[in-house]
Amino acid sequence: MNFDDAVGYLVGAPHKGLACMFTMMNAARLGVGIQGLGLIETSFQNSLSYARDRLQMRALSGAKAPEKVADPIIVHPDVRRMLLTQKAFAEGGRMLVLYTAKMLDIADHVEAGDEKQRAETLLGLLTPIVKAFLTEVAFECTNEGVQIFGGHGFIKEWGMEQLVRDARITRLYEGTTGIQALDLLGRKVLMSQGESLKVLTKEIHVFCKTEADNPLMKEFVEPLATLNAEWGELTMGVGMKAMQDRDEVGAASVDYLMYAGYVSLAYMFALAAKKALAPEKENDSAFYAAKLDTARFYYQRILPRTRGHAAMVQAGAASLMAISSENMGLGFEI
């Protein structure tokens, strides 16, 4: 690129260009997260249509379409696992994006005060989660879409492989997952001594406490309350280690972000479950039943991933930093 004799125009106030750039970058990060969400939804819709139509094998529990030469693959448990993973991340991600958009509107349009400050804090906390978590699971979901299509998914005809490539670069756009994770844990959480995180965890705590005596919500509230408390404990643990070794932040950051993403979506699904169980809800029983089924799948089959991320956060930096750069390649000699 050649800018000789080009005319430059000042954007914003003098010496405030970096602040303007970060305004643009934060908006772009939310946009990339939404791009990831769109790829999840597209992959799910394509996969669902294909799984309803594609015939292969008979269901293990007996023929589900005896009039046909084989059953549609949507009856097979593993195909349903992949479809429901896509569905859960599409619906949970959509709720998280809308919740974040609400904070953005409040921050932009409410006059100065506690409500505005709270919204700005939550927006700062959620931006790296929306960007990095949703693009990470978008790559997972688009890969699952290829898997559902089988060999057909690997060729250009169906467009599923294009979704995988489109999802892959979203993990790089506007700051890699590692950069977003450092922003979340290092700048947003630890630099505020955990105060920014408390804004969200307190909201979740109040919700869980309010619903604690509702037997219909027990399956959602109890695990959410446990994870919400653990979130604070993990944060304190990393913060204490980081006082002795700054590498502890980098070692924990990506797993910390993924943990944060899974818990945030669990909160969204708990809110959805409360609405679906409310007696005054609209008369659309199939829609609300599907919401509850998806929430239960998320809690039972996806949320347990937090166990692995918590363990890796607690493992610390030692095993990552023990091998020197010079010795990293050793161990492959024959």
C-alpha positions in Angstrom: 0.0 0.0 0.0 1.3 3.4 -0.9 0.2 6.6 0.9 2.5 9.1 -0.7 0.8 12.5 -1.1 -2.4 11.1 0.5 -4.6 13.5 2.6 -5.3 12.5 6.2 -8.3 13.6 8.1 -8.5 13.8 11.9 -11.2 11.5 13.4 -12.3 12.6 16.8 -10.3 14.9 19.2 -6.5 15.3 19.0 -4.5 12.8 20.9 -7.6 10.6 21.5 -7.1 8.3 18.5 -6.3 5.2 20.6 -9.6 5.5 22.5 -11.4 5.9 19.1 -9.7 2.8 17.9 -10.8 0.7 20.8 -14.4 1.9 20.4 -14.2 0.5 16.9 -12.4 -2.7 18.0 -14.9 -3.5 20.7 -17.8 -3.0 18.3 -16.0 -5.2 15.8 -15.4 -7.9 18.4 -19.1 -8.1 19.2 -19.7 -8.2 15.4 -17.3 -11.2 15.0 -19.0 -13.0 17.9 -22.3 -12.5 16.1 -20.7 -13.8 12.9 -19.8 -17.0 14.8 -23.4 -17.2 16.1 -24.7 -16.9 12.5 -22.4 -19.7 11.4 -23.7 -22.0 14.2 -27.3 -21.3 13.2 -26.6 -21.9 9.5 -24.8 -25.1 10.2 -27.6 -26.3 12.5 -30.4 -25.5 10.0 -28.6 -27.3 7.2 -27.7 -30.2 9.4 -31.3 -30.6 10.7 -32.8 -30.6 7.2 -30.2 -33.1 6.0 -30.6 -35.4 9.0 -34.4 -35.5 8.6 -34.0 -36.6 4.9 -30.9 -38.8 4.9 -31.6 -42.5 5.3 -29.0 -44.8 6.9 -29.3 -47.9 9.1 -32.1 -48.8 11.4 -32.5 -47.3 14.9 -31.0 -49.5 17.6 -34.3 -49.5 19.4 -36.2 -50.7 16.4 -37.3 -49.3 13.0 -38.7 -45.8 13.2 -39.6 -45.6 9.5 -40.5 -49.2 8.6 -42.1 -48.1 5.3 -38.7 -46.9 4.1 -35.5 -48.8 3.3 -33.8 -47.3 6.3 -34.4 -44.8 9.1 -33.5 -41.1 8.8 -30.3 -40.4 10.6 -32.0 -38.0 13.0 -33.2 -41.0 15.0 -29.6 -42.1 15.9 -28.4 -40.9 19.3 -25.0 -39.6 18.1 -26.5 -37.6 15.3 -29.0 -36.1 17.8 -26.0 -35.3 20.1 -24.4 -33.3 17.3 -27.7 -31.6 16.3 -28.5 -30.7 19.9 -25.0 -29.3 20.5 -25.5 -27.0 17.6 -29.1 -26.1 18.7 -28.0 -25.4 22.3 -25.1 -23.1 21.3 -27.3 -21.3 18.7 -30.1 -20.6 21.2 -27.8 -20.0 24.2 -25.5 -17.8 22.1 -28.5 -15.8 20.8 -29.6 -15.1 24.3 -26.1 -14.0 25.4 -25.8 -11.7 22.4 -29.2 -10.1 23.1 -28.4 -9.7 26.8 -25.1 -8.0 25.8 -26.9 -5.8 23.3 -29.2 -4.7 26.1 -26.2 -3.6 28.1 -24.9 -1.7 25.1 -28.2 0.1 24.7 -28.3 1.1 28.3 -24.6 2.3 28.2 -25.3 4.4 25.1 -28.7 5.9 26.0 -29.1 6.1 29.8 -27.8 9.3 31.5 -24.9 9.0 33.9 -25.6 7.1 37.0 -25.5 3.6 38.6 -27.5 1.9 35.9 -25.2 3.2 33.1 -22.1 2.3 35.1 -23.3 -1.2 35.7 -24.2 -1.7 32.0 -20.7 -0.4 30.9 -19.0 -2.8 33.4 -21.1 -5.8 32.1 -20.5 -4.8 28.5 -16.7 -4.7 29.1 -16.8 -8.1 30.8 -19.0 -9.8 28.2 -17.4 -8.5 25.1 -14.4 -10.9 25.1 -16.7 -13.7 26.1 -19.1 -13.0 23.2 -16.2 -12.7 20.8 -14.0 -15.6 21.8 -16.4 -18.2 23.3 -19.0 -17.9 20.5 -16.3 -18.2 17.8 -14.7 -21.2 19.5 -17.9 -23.1 19.7 -18.8 -22.0 16.2 -15.8 -23.9 14.9 -16.9 -26.9 16.9 -20.5 -26.7 15.6 -19.6 -26.2 12.0 -17.3 -29.2 12.3 -20.2 -31.2 13.7 -22.2 -30.1 10.7 -19.7 -31.6 8.3 -19.8 -34.8 10.5 -23.6 -35.1 10.2 -23.3 -34.8 6.4 -20.6 -37.5 6.4 -18.6 -37.6 3.2 -21.1 -35.2 1.6 -20.1 -32.6 4.1 -16.4 -32.6 3.0 -17.2 -31.5 -0.6 -18.2 -28.1 -1.9 -21.6 -29.1 -3.2 -23.4 -28.7 0.2 -21.4 -25.7 1.5 -20.7 -27.2 4.9 -16.9 -27.1 4.5 -17.1 -23.4 3.7 -18.8 -22.8 7.0 -15.9 -24.5 8.8 -13.4 -22.3 7.0 -15.5 -19.2 7.7 -15.7 -20.1 11.4 -12.0 -20.9 11.7 -10.9 -17.3 10.9 -13.4 -15.8 13.4 -11.1 -17.2 16.1 -8.4 -14.8 14.7 -10.3 -11.7 13.7 -10.1 -8.7 16.0 -7.8 -10.4 18.4 -7.2 -14.1 18.9 -9.0 -16.2 21.5 -5.8 -15.9 23.6 -5.8 -12.1 23.4 -9.5 -12.0 24.4 -8.9 -14.3 27.3 -6.0 -12.1 28.6 -8.4 -9.1 28.2 -11.1 -10.9 30.2 -9.0 -12.3 33.0 -6.1 -9.8 33.2 -7.7 -6.5 32.4 -11.4 -6.8 33.1 -11.3 -9.1 36.1 -8.0 -9.0 38.0 -7.2 -5.3 37.3 -10.5 -4.5 38.9 -9.8 -6.8 41.9 -12.7 -8.9 40.7 -15.2 -6.1 41.1 -16.3 -6.3 37.4 -17.0 -10.0 37.7 -19.0 -9.5 40.9 -21.5 -7.4 39.0 -22.5 -10.5 37.0 -22.0 -13.1 39.6 -24.1 -11.1 42.1 -26.9 -11.0 39.5 -26.7 -14.7 39.0 -26.6 -15.3 42.8 -29.7 -13.2 43.3 -31.5 -15.1 40.6 -30.6 -18.5 42.1 -31.6 -17.4 45.6 -34.9 -16.1 44.3 -35.6 -19.4 42.5 -34.2 -21.7 45.3 -37.6 -22.6 46.6 -39.1 -23.3 43.2 -39.0 -27.1 42.8 -39.5 -26.8 39.0 -36.3 -24.8 38.8 -34.1 -27.0 41.0 -32.4 -28.8 38.2 -31.2 -25.5 36.8 -30.6 -23.4 39.9 -28.5 -25.8 42.0 -25.8 -26.4 39.4 -25.8 -22.8 38.3 -25.4 -21.6 41.9 -22.5 -24.0 42.5 -20.7 -22.9 39.3 -21.3 -19.3 40.1 -19.6 -19.6 43.5 -16.8 -21.6 42.0 -16.2 -18.9 39.4 -15.3 -16.5 42.2 -13.1 -19.1 43.8 -11.2 -19.8 40.6 -10.7 -16.1 40.1 -9.2 -15.6 43.6 -7.0 -18.6 43.1 -5.5 -17.3 39.9 -5.1 -13.8 41.4 -3.2 -15.1 44.3 -0.8 -17.2 42.1 -0.3 -14.2 39.8 1.0 -12.1 42.6 4.0 -14.5 42.6 4.2 -15.3 38.8 2.5 -13.2 36.1 2.6 -16.3 33.8 -0.2 -17.8 35.9 -2.6 -15.4 34.2 -1.6 -16.4 30.7 -1.7 -20.1 31.7 -5.2 -19.9 33.0 -6.8 -17.4 30.7 -8.2 -19.4 27.8 -9.7 -22.1 30.1 -11.0 -19.3 32.3 -12.7 -17.7 29.4 -14.3 -20.9 28.2 -15.5 -21.6 31.8 -17.0 -18.1 31.8 -18.7 -18.8 28.5 -20.3 -22.0 29.7 -21.5 -20.5 32.9 -22.9 -17.4 31.2 -24.9 -19.6 28.8 -26.1 -21.7 31.7 -27.5 -18.5 33.2 -29.2 -17.6 29.9 -30.8 -21.1 29.8 -32.0 -20.8 33.4 -33.7 -17.6 32.5 -35.3 -19.2 29.5 -36.4 -22.2 31.7 -38.1 -19.8 34.1 -40.0 -18.3 31.3 -40.9 -21.7 29.8 -42.2 -22.9 33.2 -44.2 -19.7 34.0 -48.0 -20.3 34.2 -48.7 -17.0 32.5 -46.6 -17.8 29.4 -48.1 -17.6 25.9 -50.1 -20.7 24.7 -47.4 -22.4 22.7 -46.7 -25.6 24.6 -44.5 -27.2 21.9 -42.2 -24.1 21.7 -41.7 -23.9 25.5 -41.3 -27.7 25.8 -38.5 -27.5 23.2 -36.9 -24.7 25.2 -36.9 -26.8 28.3 -35.6 -29.9 26.5 -32.7 -27.8 25.0 -31.9 -26.3 28.5 -31.8 -29.8 30.0 -29.5 -31.0 27.2 -27.2 -28.1 27.8 -27.1 -28.6 31.5 -26.6 -32.4 31.3 -24.4 -32.8 28.2 -22.5 -29.6 27.7 -22.2 -27.8 31.1 -20.1 -30.6 32.6 -17.2 -29.4 30.4 -16.6 -26.8 33.1 -15.1 -29.6 35.2 -12.2 -29.9 32.8 -11.7 -26.2 32.4 -11.7 -25.6 36.1 -9.1 -28.3 36.6 -6.9 -26.8 34.0 -7.2 -23.3 35.5 -6.2 -24.7 38.8 -3.3 -26.7 37.3 -1.3 -23.4 37.0 1.7 -22.6 34.8 4.2 -25.1 36.0 3.6 -27.8 33.4 3.5 -25.2 30.6 6.7 -23.5 31.5 8.8 -26.5 32.7 10.3 -27.4 29.3 12.7 -24.8 27.9 12.3 -23.4 24.4 15.5 -25.2 23.4 14.3 -28.6 24.6 10.7 -28.3 23.3 11.5 -30.4 20.3 13.2 -33.2 22.2 11.6 -36.6 22.6 10.9 -37.4 18.9 14.2 -39.0 18.0 14.1 -42.6 16.9 
